[in-house]
Amino acid sequence: MASALTWTPLGDSLWSATARPAPDTPPLDGDTTTDVAVVGGGYCGLSTALHLAETGARVTVLEAHEPGWGASGRNAGHCTPDWTYHAPDDIAAKFGPPYGERLNDFQAGAGASVFDLIRRHGIACDARQSGTISVVRRGNRAAMAACRAKAEQWQRRGKPVDLLGADAVAEAVGSDRFEAALLFREGGNLQPLDFARGLARAAMSAGASVHGHTAVTGITRDGGAWRLATDTGGVRAAAVLLATNAHRSGLWPGLDRSYYPVASVLGATAPLPETLHSRILPNGHSFAELGAGFFFFFDAAGRLVVGGGRGLGVNDTRDRAASWLGRRMNGAFPYLGPIAFTHYWGGWIDHSPHKLPGIHELAPGLYAAVGFSGRGVPTATAMGREIALFLTSGNRDSMAFPLTPLPRARFNRLGQWAAANIVIPLERLRSRTG
């Protein structure tokens, strides 16, 4: 019998099998005092710690497993500087001045900021700033209209985004099944677990303390500071960032109900022949299909890495997930033939009810960043820089993001079932009907 999908073993992933060794992040031993405590060792938490430590702040990261254990070490490695579900004009209208255009500038530059960070700290993660391409399947009129609108709106703002017609798309991706595409020239791809581990090393080199296998069991007010309890010690901090993202912690009322936990599944093949590389994504782009939750690219060794399935039912099996991924690839690239995956793995996405990430003030000195909705590599990393600016200066207007109250995901109490059977199907229907 095929085994049900579970997201616990990071070792099942291609990334775990091919990553450079993890840095030594020993558990917290005893009590310590710090300026900022960060709960969660993913991209947002580690980037925040790195940028804070570079200013001389004392910062302590507490991670329940190891840096990159969650979505940061399991994702597809895409770095797309775009809003997943929104166009720039929507953001400008929703937030108004001054935040609307600040946010558009932030997201458009998030890809470049990731690759700049990688270069600055010498992070070895097979990073390629080769562009990302978001395609529209022929006949999808709603997605085609959204594609044209996004291209016009990003270009009006002077951002490096191109609108490709059918012939250019066929040449760029190796299939004639698509009508148009957006090419984000500053996007790219990387080995995501290596990137997370590299951020941890960079943060520690800058002076941050990073503790793995240190689960926070409680947060309480301690005079003018916060006290974080763990099984092996405690941390007293002037400020705290909760960056647990899609992993429910129970640490603060409402936090675990502020997003939908959405399943994403990935598969990888053995290295494929060069004849296929020269035909499919010959320029090294990353590929995503607008409104379909389906994406792929070739890694540095020529393996095909395919992902998607957001909204797969909670009882789906590895065999069903692999079959779904194979059908999606063969539907666009029938000449591939049967696809043999050597690795399968999955994880959780913290899907925001607003389909936008946010920085939320839970209490004075206590903050949470959540709702990245599948844009973890560029957006969560760049958000860490913004949070560090705020915590260093004390000026909330220094960030591109406004501080907002926690949202509430209406069907969150139904858990993954709601995401699989209500939230994602409705959003896909809207994307098809306009």
N, C-alpha and C positions, 0 to 999 in steps of 0.2 A: 504493500500500500504506500502511495506517495505521502510524504510527510508534509504536514501543514507548515505554511510559512511562519517563521518566527524571526525576530530581529536581534536576538541576543548575541550570536557568535560573530564578532567582527572578523574572526579568522576565516570565515567562509568567503570573504570578498577577495577580488583580484587585488585590491589596494593593499590589504593586509599581507597578501602573498608576495607582493613586489616592493613594498615600502622599505626605505632605509630604516635602520634600527631606531627605536624610540629613545628619546632622552630619558635620563634617570629623573623621575619625579616621585620621590619617596613620600609616604603618607605623613601627614602632620603628626608631630610628636610633642605633645604638651601644649602650653598656652603661648600665644604671641599677640602682639599689638601691631596694627598696621594703619596706614591712612585709608586705603580702599581694599575691601575684600570682594573678590569676584567669585561667584558660585557658578561653575560650569566652564570646562576647558575646551570649548569649541571656538570657531572663528571669532565670534563677537567677543567672548570673554578674553581670549588670548590677545586679540588685537587691542582691546581696551587696556589690558595689563601692559603690553609692549609700549603703547604710546604714553601711558602714565609713567612707567618706569623711566622712559627717556627724558621726562621732565624732572626726574629726581624724586618722584613720589614713592613712598613705600606701598607696595601692592602685593597681595597674597591671593593666589588662585587656588580654589578648592574644587577638585574634580572627583566624582564618585568612582570613576573607572580609570581611564587614562586619557590624556589629551587626544581629541579626535575620535573618541569612542562612539559618539552619536552621529548625527547627520553629517558633521564636518569630515568624518573619515569614511563615510559610506556613499556620499553623493556621486553624481555622474561626472564631476570635474569640469563642468561648463562654467564659463565666466561671461555672462551676457549682460551688458550695461543697458538694460531696458526694464520698464515696469512690466511684470508678467501680464497683468490684467487691465492695465490702464494706459491711456494715451497721455502725452504731456499736457495737452489742454485740459484734460480731466483733473489732473493734479493741480494745475494752476487755479482752476475754478473751485476745487474742493477746499484748498488751504488758503487761497487768497494771498495778498502781499503781507509780509515779505516771504513767507515760507514756501509758497507754491513754486516759484522759479528757483529758489534755493534748492528745493528737493529735486527738481528736474536737473539742475546742474550737478547735484550730488550723484544721482543715479547714472547720468550720462558719463560721469567721470569715474564711476566706481570700478570699472574694469581696468582702466589705466592705472588707478591707484593700487590695485592688487599687484599688477606686474611691476610697478615701480617699487613696491614694498619687497617683492621677491628679489629684485636686482639689488636693492640697497642692503639687504641682509644676507645675500648670497644663499637663499633658500633653494636647495636642490629638490625640485618637485616636477621635473619634466614640463616646465611651463612653456607654452607656445602662444604668443599673442598673434594668432593667425586669423582672427575674425570668427564671428559666429553668424550663422545664417538661419533665419526663421522663415519657414516656407508656408505657402498656402496651397492646399490640394485643389486641383481643378474642380470647379463646380461649387465651391464653398463661397457663396456670394458675400455672406456676412464677414467672414474672415478676410476676404479680398478687400472689402471696404475698410475694415479696420487696419489692414496692412498699408493701404494708400494713405489713410489719415495719419497713421503713426509716422510714416516716412516724411510727409509734408511737415508735420509738426516738429519733428526732431531737426529737420533740415532748416526750417525757419529759425530755429534757435542756434544754428551754426554747428550742429553736432555731426560727427563723422558716420552718418548712416546713409546707405544707398538703397534705392528701390530697384530690384532686378526683375526684368520681364521673363517670360517663359523660356526663351532660348538661353538667356544668361544663367537662369536657374538650372536648366538641364546640363549645361556645361559645368557648373560649379558643384552640383551634387551627383550627377551621373544617372538621372532619371527624368523622364518626360511626363511624370505624373503630377507636376506642380505648375501652377499658373504664375506665381510671383513669389518674391521673397524680400525680406529685409536683411541687409548685410551690415552688421555692426563691426566696423573695421577695428575698433580698439578691444574687442572681445577676444576670447581664446579658450584654452583648456589647460588642465594641469592634473597631476596626481594628487587627489584631495587629502589623503591621509598624510602623505609626505608634507603637504603644505601646512596642515595642522601641527604636525610635529616640528616643522621648521619655525612656525610662529612661537611655539613653546620654547624652543631653544633661543630664539631671538629675545623673547621676553626675559628669560633667565639671564642671558648675557647682559641685558640692560639693567639687571638688578632685581627683577621680580622673583618672588618665591612661588613655585608651582608644585602643588601637592596632588598626586594621583591617589586613587583608592582611599579617598577621604570624603565620605558622604556627609553633608550637612544635615543634622537631625532637627535643628530648631534655630529660630532667630528671635531674639528678645531685645527690648530696649535696655540699655545699661547706662543710666545717667544721660550724658549728652552723646553717647555713642551706641553702637549696636554690638551685640554679643552673638556669635555664631558657634553653636555647639556641634561637635563631631564625636565619634566613638573614641578618638585617640587624643583629643585636646579641644582647644577652643581658640577663637580669634575675636579680638576686640577691634572694631574699625569705626572710623568716623563716618564712612560712607560704604554702602554695599550695592553691588550690581548683581541681580539675579539673571543669569544668562543660560538657563537650563533649556530654553527653547521648547522643543516638542516633547521633552521628557518630563512627565509630571513629577513634581517634588513634594507637594503638600506643604510647602514652606510658607505660603502666604494666602490668605483668603482671596478667592477670585482669580488667582493667577492661572491655575490649571483649567479654568473654565473660559479663558480668554481666547482660545484658538481651537481648531479642529485637528486632532491627530490623524493625519492622512498617510496611508501606506504608499511607498514607492518601491518598486522592485527593479533590479538590474541583473544583467547577464553579460558575460564576456566570453569570447572565443579564444582559441589559440591564435598565434600570429597567422594572418591570411596572406595569400600570394601578392606580390608586388603588382601583378596585372590588375587586381581589384583595387588596390590603393590608387593606381593611376587613373582609374575610372570613377571611383566613388570618393567624393570629397578630395580631389587631387591637390587642392591648395591647403589642406590641413584644417579646414573650418570645422567647427562644431555645428551639428544639425539639430534643429527642433522644428516640430510642426505646430503652427499656431492653433490654439484651441483644442489640441489633441492630447497633450501630456505625454508626448513621445519624442525621444531624443537619442542621438548616438554620435560617436566619433571614433577615430582610430587612436589608440594610445601610442606612446613612443616606440613600442616594440611591434606595432602593426596589428594589435589585437582589436577586434571590433567590440566596443563597449556600448551596449544598448540599454535604455532605461525607459521607464514610464509606468503605466498601470496605476496611476493615482486613482483611487476609488475601487481597486480590486477588493472583492469581498473578503471578510476576515477569515473565511474558511478555505480560501484558495490554496492550492498546493504549489510546490515548486514546479511540478510538471506542467500544471495549467499556466503558471506565470511564464515559464520558458516558452510554451506553445504560443501564448499571446504575443510575446516579444518577437518570436520568429515569424508569426503571421504578419505583424506590422512591417517588419523589414522586407519580407517577400512581396507584400502588397505594393511597395514602392520600387523594389529592386528584384524583380522576379528571376533575373539571371544569377542571383546568388545561390539559388537552390537550397536544399536543407541546411539549416544552421546548427552547428554543434557547439553548445555552450560548455565551457570547462568550469565556470564559476557562476554561482547564483547567490545573490544576497539582497538585502533590503533594509529599510529604515523608515523613520517617521519624519514627516514634514509638519511644521507648526503653521497650519493654514489659517490665516487671519480672517475673521468674518468681514472685515473691510478690504481684504485682499491686499493689504499694505502693512509693512512692518511699523512698529511704534516703539517709542521710549516712554515709559510710564513711571510716574512718581507715585509710589505706593504709600509712603510716609516720608517725613523729612529725613533726608539722607539715605533713603531706601528706594532703589530704582529697579526696573525690569525692562529688558529688551526682548520682544517676542513678535511672532507673526511674519517671518521672512518669506513664507509661502513659496518656497522653491528657488529663491534667489540668494542662497546662503553664501556662495563664494564671493561675489562682488559686494553685495549689500551688507551682509553681516560683518565682513572684514572692514569695510569703509565706515560702518556705523561705530565700530570700536574707536576709531579716530575721533569721531564726533563726540562720543561720550567722554573720552579722555579730555577733550578741549573744555567741555562743560565742567567736569569734576575738578579740573585744574584751576579754571578761572572763576568758578562759581556763578558764571553768567549764562543763564539758560538760552539767551539769544545768540550765543556763540555757535550753537548747533544748527545744521540744516533742518533738523527735525524739531517740531515743537514738543514739549512735554505734555502728554495727554493722559486722561484717565484710562484705566484698563477697559478694553472692549469686552463684550460678552457674546460668546458664540451660542446661539439660541438652542441648538440641538446637541450641545457638548456632552450633556449627561448621558446621551445614548452612545457616546464613545466612537470607536472606529466604524461601527455600523452606520451611524448617521452620516459620516463622511463618505462612506462607500455607496450608500443607497439614497441619500437625500442631497447633500451639499454638492458633491462633484457632478452627479448627473444633471442637476439643475443648471449649474454653471456651463456645462458643455452644451446643453440645449440652448441656453441664451447665446452662446458664442456662435451657434449655427444659424439661429433665426434672426439675430440682430435686434 
